[in-house]
């Protein structure tokens, strides 16, 4: 059995914190990642330590304040991915 995990995070303006939208592990990982890649606009970040921490948060629950610094790093990675994608499409 694989120890891979995938966690989907969402954030809406006005919400106090990002929310865990979905979680999957083992055989669930490949179909979730495939769907995210097919959507084309969902950033995928690989960070095993972050996944371990986020996997403990229940689905539909906001992340706790203790994860805010980690989420800031994640946001920076996503913004870098967005910028790289924009530049490559020009």
N, C-alpha and C positions, 0 to 999 in steps of 0.2 A: 504494500500500500504506500502511496506517495504521501510525503509530508508537506506537499505544496499547498498553499492557501491563497485565496483571492478574496479581496474585500472591495466592495464598491462604496465610494463615499460621495455624498451629495451635499450641496450647500445652496440655500436660497437667501437672497438679500433679505435682511430683517430677522433671519434666524440667529439665535445666540451662538450657535456652533455648528460645524459640519455634522452630518448624520450618517451613520452606517446604513446603507441602503440594501446591501446584499452581502452574503458570505458564502463561500464554498470551499471544499477541500477534497483532496484525492481525485477521484474520477470526475468531480464536478468542475474542476479547474479548467480543463481544456475547452469544454463547450462555452463556458462563461467568457474566457479570453477570446475565443473565436468570434462570438457575438459582438464583443467590444471592438475587435479589429474590423469586423464587417461594417459596423456603424460608422467607422472612420473618424469620428470626432470625439472619441472617448480616450483620453490620455491613459497610458498604461505605464506605471512606475514599478520597478522591481526593487523591493527593499524588505528582506526577510525579517529583520528586527522590527520594523514598523508593522508589518503584517501580523507578527506575533502579538504585538500590543493591541492592535485594532481588532483582532479576532476575538478578543475578550469582551468587546463592547457588543451589547445585544443589537439585533436588527431593529431599525427605526428609532434607535436611541442616539442622542447627541454624544459626541466624544467628550470626555472629561477635560477639565482645565489642565490636568497633568500632561495631556497629549497636545496641547496648543503649540508648544515649541516644535514638536516633531511635525505637526501639520503645517507649520510655517515653512519648514524645509521641503515638505512635499509640494506645497504650493509653488515654491521657487522652482522645483524640478518641472512641474507642469507648465509654468510660464516659459521656461527654457525650451520645453518641447514644442509649445505653441509657436514661439518665435522661430525656432528652427524649421518648423513645418511651413510657416508663412514665407520665410526666406527661400526655401527650396521650391515653392510653387510660383515664384516670380520669374 
